[in-house]
Amino acid sequence: MGKLSRTKGKKGELEIITVLKSKYPDAKRELDQFQESLTCDIKNTGKYRIQVKRRKVRPAVEVMLQEAAIGIEVGEVPLLMIRGDKGRWLAVMYAEDWIREVTLNG
């Protein structure tokens, strides 16, 4: 992994930590002795293992989630349920909505 990729990844992780601070004030990056990210990028987030991905190209999942938000009404939360062939179902939502849901429900 090149220096630019590592820098972009670090910046993305720090952005997510800022988003999480209202619910998880002790959230921080998980690093090993070589300063390379482990499988879990953010620690101190309760039972949630958070992996952060930051890409230059808009991922198809984001586009699909935007489709779920079309015509949304106040109080509704867009949620994308997606599964690859023979894979497990994934639930995808905007981080801000997830923080609000976690704060309201536990």
C-alpha positions as CSV (number, residue, x, y, z in Angstrom):
1,M,0.0,0.0,0.0
2,G,1.4,3.4,-1.0
3,K,1.8,6.4,1.2
4,L,-1.1,8.2,-0.4
5,S,-3.4,5.3,0.1
6,R,-2.3,5.0,3.8
7,T,-2.9,8.8,4.3
8,K,-6.3,8.6,2.7
9,G,-7.2,5.6,4.8
10,K,-6.0,7.3,8.0
11,K,-8.0,10.5,7.1
12,G,-11.2,8.4,6.5
13,E,-10.7,6.7,9.9
14,L,-10.3,10.0,11.7
15,E,-13.4,11.4,10.0
16,I,-15.5,8.4,11.2
17,I,-14.1,8.8,14.7
18,T,-15.4,12.4,14.6
19,V,-18.8,11.1,13.6
20,L,-18.8,8.5,16.4
21,K,-17.6,10.7,19.2
22,S,-21.1,11.7,20.4
23,K,-21.9,8.0,21.2
24,Y,-18.4,6.6,21.6
25,P,-16.2,9.3,23.1
26,D,-13.3,6.8,23.5
27,A,-13.3,5.7,19.9
28,K,-9.9,5.6,18.3
29,R,-7.9,4.0,15.5
30,E,-6.8,0.4,16.0
31,L,-3.1,0.0,15.1
32,D,-0.5,-2.7,15.4
33,Q,3.1,-2.2,16.2
34,F,3.9,-1.4,12.5
35,Q,1.2,1.3,12.4
36,E,-0.8,-0.8,9.8
37,S,-4.5,-1.2,10.4
38,L,-5.7,-4.5,11.7
39,T,-9.0,-6.1,10.5
40,C,-11.0,-3.7,12.7
41,D,-10.1,0.0,12.0
42,I,-11.9,1.6,15.0
43,K,-11.9,0.4,18.6
44,N,-13.8,1.3,21.7
45,T,-17.2,1.3,19.9
46,G,-19.0,-1.2,22.1
47,K,-20.0,-4.4,20.4
48,Y,-19.5,-2.9,16.9
49,R,-16.4,-3.9,14.9
50,I,-16.0,-1.0,12.4
51,Q,-14.1,-1.3,9.2
52,V,-13.6,1.9,7.2
53,K,-13.2,2.1,3.5
54,R,-12.5,5.3,1.6
55,R,-12.5,5.3,-2.2
56,K,-12.1,7.9,-4.9
57,V,-14.8,6.3,-7.1
58,R,-18.3,6.4,-5.7
59,P,-19.1,2.8,-4.7
60,A,-22.2,1.2,-6.3
61,V,-23.6,0.6,-2.7
62,E,-23.7,4.4,-2.1
63,V,-25.7,4.9,-5.3
64,M,-28.1,2.1,-4.2
65,L,-28.5,3.7,-0.8
66,Q,-29.3,7.0,-2.4
67,E,-32.1,5.2,-4.4
68,A,-33.5,4.0,-1.0
69,A,-33.6,7.7,0.1
70,I,-35.7,8.9,-2.8
71,G,-39.0,10.3,-1.6
72,I,-38.1,9.7,2.0
73,E,-40.4,11.3,4.6
74,V,-39.5,12.9,7.9
75,G,-38.7,10.2,10.5
76,E,-37.9,7.5,7.9
77,V,-34.4,6.1,7.6
78,P,-33.0,4.8,4.3
79,L,-31.7,1.3,4.7
80,L,-30.1,-0.9,1.9
81,M,-30.3,-4.6,2.3
82,I,-27.9,-6.3,-0.1
83,R,-26.5,-9.8,-0.7
84,G,-24.1,-11.2,-3.1
85,D,-24.6,-14.7,-4.6
86,K,-24.2,-17.2,-1.8
87,G,-23.2,-14.4,0.6
88,R,-24.8,-13.1,3.8
89,W,-27.2,-10.2,3.8
90,L,-25.7,-6.8,4.6
91,A,-27.6,-3.8,6.1
92,V,-26.2,-0.5,4.8
93,M,-27.2,2.9,6.1
94,Y,-25.7,6.4,6.4
95,A,-23.4,6.8,9.4
96,E,-25.4,9.7,10.8
97,D,-28.6,7.7,10.7
98,W,-26.8,4.8,12.4
99,I,-25.5,7.0,15.2
100,R,-29.0,8.4,15.8
101,E,-30.5,4.9,15.9
102,V,-27.8,3.6,18.3
103,T,-28.3,6.7,20.5
104,L,-32.1,6.4,20.6
105,N,-32.1,2.6,21.1
106,G,-29.3,1.9,23.4
